[in-house]
């Protein structure tokens, strides 16, 4: 972390800031730390509602102890394009990973997705992912299978016939539509229960309310995804007077 590891006192200040409802950036300013440091600290230790300074400090010490044997590998940092700061990129990948994890994705799947999104090409092979994340090909295969099932990545072959895993501007649209379809299926199943449990009964009424709520959400997600996709994919109009 920039400025060294967080101290126990700093973690207590983070906990107090969260309790007061402060934003990560405001807490970070009070500590004279990057916002990314505070964000990662909170997200990897339970999130804003479950963060506990003492537990976070012990967990960090435990993680540092476990990593010591691997430190001797001393992997060389890959040169970064566009003059990027390699350490800043690594820090951002960690923050991005923890935020994805907070949305419900498992850790390895979150790491793979963050890695793909922070790659300029938007695609990597299994071996490239394994090398970058320092994990086994089997771990990558499992993560990709999960992400593909959620519509978050797709596969394609490059000119060397290698399989590449791709994220692009259309991936989140496909994921949102898959979510809408899944929610619609839950709506249908809930309404099936209404007739089985008997219309007007407490259980059936509960299921009908669930169905009505989720039906509205499903339609809203699909409509918003379609509108956003249309806007993002529409090129600005040019006029005869426009110049290059």
Secondary structure, 3 states (H helix, E strand, C coil): CCCCCCCHHHHHHHHHHHHCCCCHHHHHHHHCCCHHHHHHHHHCCCCCCCCCHHHHHHHHHHHHHHHHHHHHHCCCCCCCHHHCCHHHHHHHHHHHHHHHHHCCCCHHHHHHHHHHHCCCCCEEEHHHHHHHHCCCHHHHHHHHHHHHHCCCCEEEECCCCCEEEECCCCHHHHHHHHHHHHHHHHHHHHHHHHHHHCCCCHHHHHHHHHHHHHHHHHHHHHHHHHHHHHHHHCCCCCCCCCCC
